[in-house]
């Protein structure tokens, strides 16, 4: 029911923003959201061109797989060095197409370099061949091995909020696993990824196993049809379409979808830390993070003080375009569709009795900005506490106790991540009861940097995992290799069947499988 509501909201917002869906052969116009100025056009790939791109990288994939984990890490190491050496150029492009402030953009190349090293140095442990002992002496003649072979071509469909992290960040483990990769970046932010792909092919001279295609639904659908595994990051609305399309070819999917992350503040929390964390976790990247703090539940003893501190912290944030100066904290909204959704959620809350202690409205242009906003007197009948807002807005509710905080935090169709602030042991106990894929105690968003542990959404926030061992294993198919070390002309279980041999097999099997001496001897109790 609620999914339907969101779909209608988003469709209405898209229509209101006037952003259409360009067809193959047409050009996508990319605008700088901080100024509204057009900055580039990029041609839309037809389904035929998507198929041809996938076929080309597919032909080169066996050689990529054959160079092994170390060989692939060497190439990805070249990409890491290029990203670090060219980070200013990468950040300039990213700021131009997203309207982010410099500080928010600057985390992307660093994360990617760390990720390349993380998987490069751990791939052998995560996806190297495994030796397994047979579970029963009856199979002692068998040598068991599990090898992890990549899906030959992985397709990645990515959103606009972190254009490199959410495209390259999934391409890196897929390439490290030995797959070829084709990315379809968001139509709002394709330039940075295209620049990196260009560098891979040109300056780095990497093998022709990594490419990108551009467009919206038709291009994305063609990619789903052509590849062997699809990694999708985006809204749950599009995620459903991608999964339905992938079902037609039984192509496996991993979906990283939306969130409505809750923060719980206990009355024994360090309220300065909690308020600063809420301001950063809610407003960083203009709140356009799947794991943004969107809802805050505060125990009544801490509520007044926390709200005052949070409002003060948010009210003094500097908003605008800062170029290379690191002079602002909150940048532009990247997609006009999203600004319309944020405006709708805040308007709905204010009309239903909520109050904005700071912010509350869209700013006049140039550029697409929404004020950092703290709402109180909110409840779960309002969109802002129920649906994904994905903007610089937090709603704060007073709760009687931990049980009420948990009931409300878990009252969501999403379950991506969350946070709990309080005295450590108590906060940890509460955190373990939050229904989501990753929960931070006395911190926010940091679980994205702790790539050692997996991250994936519960409920309608996704299927599958990124990071940790599952984050690379998902790009592989297991092949169990069962090798006979010794044996005669035939096994006792083979033809011809004889009564004597079948009885003997039955007795031996019973002797091994029974767990009490009488049954081992073939007797009943
Ligand atoms: P979106 O769903 O509108 O678009 C995502 C991608 O899907 C884009 O590349 C788009 O062109 C493509 N697409 C659109 N229609 C398609 C179709 N029919 N078939 C195939 N591809 C299609 O999402 P968005 O607005 O770009 O991104 C914001 C959303 O992403 C939010 O919901 C946010 O929570 C989510 N997100 C999730 C994570 C996560 O890790 N869980 C991370 C970042 C963003």
Boltz pocket constraint, residues with backbone or C-beta under 6 A from the ligand:
constraints:
  - pocket:
      binder: B
      contacts: [[A, 157], [A, 158], [A, 159], [A, 160], [A, 161], [A, 166], [A, 184], [A, 185], [A, 186], [A, 187], [A, 215], [A, 216], [A, 217], [A, 218], [A, 219], [A, 220], [A, 221], [A, 233], [A, 234], [A, 235], [A, 236], [A, 237], [A, 238], [A, 239], [A, 241], [A, 242], [A, 255], [A, 256], [A, 257], [A, 258], [A, 259], [A, 289], [A, 290], [A, 335], [A, 388], [A, 390], [A, 416], [A, 457], [A, 461], [A, 462]]
      max_distance: 6.0
